[in-house]
Amino acid sequence: MSALPGLLDVERVRKDFPILERPVRGGKPLIYLDSANTSHKPRQVIDTLVEFYERHNANIHRATHLLGEEATALYEGARNTVARFLNAPSRDEVIFTRNATEALNLVAQLLTWADPPHRLETGDQVVITEMEHHSNIVPWQLACQRTGATLTWLGLTDDGQLDLSELDRIITEPVKVVALTYVSNVLGTINPISTIVRRAHEVGALVLLDASQAAPHLPLDVAALGADFVAFTGHKMCGPTGIGVLWGRKELLEALPPFLGGGEMIETVTMTTSTYAPLPYKYEAGTMPIAQAVGLGAAVDYLSGIGMANIAAHEHALVTYALERLQTVPELRIYGPLTASNRGAAVSFTLGDIHPHDVGQVLDELGIAVRVGHHCARPICLRYGIPATTRASFYLYNTPGEVDALVAGLEQARHFFSSRR
Amino acid sequence: MDHYRNPHHGGLREPYDAEVHHVNPACGDEVRLRVRLDRDIGKMIVADVSYETQGCSISQASASVLTDLVIGKTVDEAMARGDAFLALMQSRGEGDPDEDVLEDAVAFAGVSKYPVRVKCALLPWMAWKDATARALAVVAAVLPGREADQTRGNHSALERSTI
């Protein structure tokens, strides 16, 4: 099984990822199917981090010496790279954050203390969806508790799609912000963003998109998507941990108040008041994760070199194959779309009444890394009446042979736990 | 695996002095556990432990083994066994458990090599300790003696509403 249409030259890609050569659990090859959790890092990104610390390390924007100039140029260069990757109208709209969680919290919190018309107030509504990651649920629960706004949500259909029959009933005039995920980290569903953006803008609501599971896998074009904010994290897209991105429309970011106060986000400071730096620095207080931003730039260069459309095609081929093979396993039930069209690279399932923890342990003994549990999206488990799922998620370095190994491992798990039934 | 396939003392029983509901937020495992205590010649005895679990083989088997280890023991003896089990789980695969104290629980020695699964094994024990502490408070409040039975269940409903 290696001639699926759309596959990358995956053996060549794999050579870029040193960790894939590491044996695990008594000399077995590592089969890493947990990239929706965090991705591995190619040599190009690791080298960039090492080179930064070995040759260019300095604080940015403040130092007036050679290393400071170099570090600043690398950091700002990474911003340019990310801006091109997103097709952002302006590089000043690209804010570096610690991760997607911080980016989502930033928007939710700003809206609690912004000036009108953006401030959330009693009578306003916030709309999320039942398939959000906790990082796009809890910040809105907190914001609503603080402001008196009401939290509502779009529900899910049995096949893991947003229930759009409710769209016009749920997104109405009192809705001030709609926050949703582009691609579900559990169900794999790719949501119809343009339909939701159109409806949200009809009623004057802002749209915040959690693109954490989209940016690593699909061509991302913020100009075409039409959302007002887009958040994602670096570590799921071959970049380091500790670096994320918030893209926001310039006029909005200019109108909204600062987030964290501190060094480098100011223009002038007196003992009683301050004025703030222009975008993007207004939102980058304190010493930023400099090497990590530079590393993210290298990751984006790496992904762009392969081509996001090619990566999407590779994953589409793998997920098509995985859905077909997984459905041959008795008692295996997939949560989310059963076909690969409009589907991301994460596939969640249950295996009879074997608890996902046990499935995960059997697979781990075989060197197969998956994620088990509720994947920080517990409302999905509640919606489908299950305690947890096992999730296999694919990326550019995965192969059809690894899908076969997963299926064989699941058969083994069934066999091991079968005598209870 | 035997305790997973054929759990001992499973299900929720009446009467009881306290009921708790514990979850492992990392994986969604849940246990609902009830404790009934009896006073016998000045000692508190673990009269019954009943439970419902929703979780993996390790958390289910651990709950089953727990009931074997603590039912019929004094609270002090049972707590000592809980401490021995906790020490075994924290041994990172290096533990040398005393089979006289831990009985079937010695089979969990291997679990201690897997940090993520240690939480599964400890979930019922943490729930039991919590429930026992609550039960001691309830029983202390309604002493003396057997007439405490009549108040059982009502107190527990109150306890439940607070968790």
Interface residues (C-beta under 8 A of the other chain):
Chain A: H355 P356 H357 D358 Q361 V372 G373 H374 R378 C381 P387 A388 F417 S419 R420
Chain B: Y4 R5 A26 C27 G28 D29 E30 Q54 G55 C56 S57 I58 S59 Y114 R117 C120
